[in-house]
Amino acid sequence: MNDLLAFAIEAHGGLERWNQFRRLTAEVAIGGAIWQVKEVPGMLARVTFEIDTREERLTIAPFQAPGRRALFVPERVWIEKADGTRLASRDNPEAFYSGHTVATPWDALNVIHFAGKAMWTYLMSPFLYTWPGFETEEIAPWQEDGEVWRRLKVTFPDSVASHTKTQITHFGPDGLMRRHDYTVDILGGAPGANYVSGYREVQGIRMPTRRRVYAYDEAMRKVPEPLLVSIDFGRLTFD
C-alpha cells in the first residue's frame, strides 16, 4: 500500500476495523447552488443514505415522498415504494447526459445517479482506495489554511463509478482528509474542490460530518462563490 494511503487509513481507524462492517447508514442534509441550477432544489434537503461497503450500492430514503426510496448501482437507478413496486427507472444512466450542458435541467433519476455515485465515493473514502484496481501515487504537497497537506493522486478502475477517473485527496498532518479535488464528467468536466471537516469517531472509525464543495481555478485555488454543494451529516451508524 502507498505510504501516504497507509498513514491515512490508520488515522481513520484502520482497515481491520473498517472491514468488520458491511453497511453504513447516514442522516444527511444537502444543499448548495447546483440544485437550483439543475432545477431540483430541496430534493435531498433531509434524507438518509444507506451504503453497502463491499459493493457499489446506495439507497436514499425517503425520496420525494414518504414511503418511497431511491436506489443506485452503477448500471441502473430507480425509484420504488416500500413494498418494492418500481415507479421509475433508468438503465445505463451515464449515457443519459450526452449533449447536456451545466445549465441542462435534471430530473429525479439524474439526482439519484449524481448523488449516488458521489456520496458512495465520499462515504467510502479513504478506505475505498485500498480496493483492487485502484492506483495511488503521492504527488507534491499543497499549502492551505496554515498547513501543509500531503496529496494522493488516485486513479479509479473502470469498475467503480465516480465523478471522474483521476481524483486527488489532500491529507493534513494528522492523516485526516482536508480536501478532495476532481472534475465532474457529467457536468462537462466542471471542477470541484470538496472541503472535508468536522470529524468524529463512529464505532472506531473517524468520519467527517461536513463537506463544502466549490469550484477551483487554473492554479487549483478555491473559488469561494458560489457554494456549489453543502453536505451536513447527522447520525452515522455502521452495521
N, C-alpha and C positions, 0 to 999 in steps of 0.2 A: 504494500500500500504506500502511496505517496506520503512523505514525511509530514507535510502540512495537513493532509487529509487525516492521517492518523492522530495528529495533535488535536484537530477539531473534533473528531469522533469521540475521543476520550473526554474532552471538555464538555460535550453534550450528554455524557452519561455512559458512553461505551457501547460497542457493538453487541457485546454479550447481553447486556440488559435490553437493548432495543429489540434483539431477536427473540426475546421472551414474549413479545406481543404480536397480535395478528390484526388488531383493529384500533383505530384512533377516532374518537368522536370529539368534535369541536364545535362549540357555540360561537357564532361569528356574526359581526355586523360589518357590512361592506358598503362603502360609498365612493365618492370621487367623481371627477368630471367626465370620465369615459362613458359612464352610464347615461348621462344627459346627451352626450354627442351621439350615442347609439340609440337614443330614444327609448331606453328601457330603465328609467330611474326607479330606484326603490325595490327592484325585483329581488335583491339579495340583502335588503336592509337588516333583517334579523332572521337568520336561518341556522340550521345545524348541518354540518358536513360530517359524513362518516366515510373514512377511507380504509381500504384494505392495504396493509403494509407489506404484503407479499406479492401483490399483483396490482396493475394499474386499474383501479376501480373506485368510484366515488359516488356517494348518494347525497342529495340535498333535500331536506325536509323541514318544514312544509315548503312547497314550491307553488306559488301563485294563489293557492287556496288551501284551507285546512283539509287534511285527508289526501293530499296529492304530494308526490315526491318526484324528483328528477334523478336520473341515473346517467352516469358517464363511464364508458370504456372507450379506448382509442378509436375503435371502428364503428361506434354507434352511440347515439344519445337518445333518450326517450323520457316521456312523462307518463306516470301511471297512477292509478288510485291505490289506496292501501291494500286492496284485495288483489292487486296485480293486473287489473284491467288497464290495457295500454291506451292512452289518449292521443299521443302523437309521438313520432319517432323519425330519426334521420340516420341512414347508413352513410358511411364514408363522409362524416361531417366536415373534414378538412377541405374536401373538394368544393364544398358549397360556397367558399369565399372567392372563387375565381371571378375576377372583374370588380371585386369590391374596392372601395377607397376608404380612407379613415372616416369619411362622413356617411358612408352607407349604413342605413339603419339595420339593427339586428332584430330577430325575433327571439322567442323564448328558447328555442333549441340552440341558437347561436350562443346565448348566455350560458347555457348548460355546458356547451363544448369549451368555450373560453375559460369559464370559471373552473370547470372540472380539471382540465389539464394543468392550469395554473396552480390551483390550490393543492392538488395532489403533489406536484413538484415542491411547493413551499413547505407543506407539512412533512414531507419525507426528507427534506434536506437537513443536515448534510449526509445522512445515512444512505440516501439513495445513491450517492456517488461511489459506494463500495460494490454496487451490483455488477455482475458480469457484463462486459461490453462497454462500460464507461472508461474513458481515458481522461487522466488528470495530469496537470502539469503546473508547477508553481511558476508564476511569472513575476515581473518586477513589482515591488511593493507600492502602496499608494498612501499618501498622507492626507488626512482629513480629520476635522474635529480634534486637533491636537494630538492625534495618534498616528502611528504607522501601522497600516493594515496589510497583512500578507494576503496575496491574491492567488486563487486557484482557478485556472482555466479548465473547464470541464466540457468534454465532448460527449454528447449523448448518443447512445446507439439508436439505430433506426426503429428498434422495437419499443422505444419509450416515446410517447407523445408529450411535447412540451412546447414552450414558446418558440424556440429555435434550437438548432443542433449544438451550437457552441455558446456557453454562458460563462460568466466569471463571478465567483463568490469571494467577498472580502472577509477576512477574519481578523479580529482585534488581538491584542497581546494576550488576552485570556482564552483565545481559541474559539470564541463565540462569533457568530455571524454579525457583521455590521451592515453589509450592503451586497446586493445581488444584481448584477448587470446582465442585460440581454436585449435582443431585439425581438419584435413580435411579428412572425411571418404573416399571420392572417390580418395584420394591420399595416401591411406594406413595408415591414421592416422598421416600424417605429421603435425608438429606443426606450428602455425602461431602466431606471435606477431605483431599485427596491430596497429601502432602508429598513433594517430589522432591529427591534429593541424590545424592552420590557420582558426580559427573560424571567421565568420562574421554573421551579423544579416540579415536575409532574411524574410521580411514581418512579423516581430515579432518573428521569430524562429531563434535561434542561430545554425548555421550549420558549420561543419568543411569543409575545402576546400582542405585538403591534407591528404593522408594516405600513409604510408610506411609499408610494410609487410616483416618481417624477420622470420627466424626460431628461436626457443629458445632451450636452453639446459636443462639438467635434473634439474638444480636449477632454472629454469624459467628465466634465463638471456638471453638477446638478443644475437643472433649470427649475427654480423654486416655484414658479407659477405656470400653469395651474397644477394643483394636486390631482394627479390622474386617477389614482385608486387609493382608498384608505381601507385598511383591514384591522379590526379590533377583535381579539379573541376573548371569550368568556371562559366557561368551564371547558377543560380539556381532560379527557379520560381515555386511558389505554385498557384494552382487554386482550 
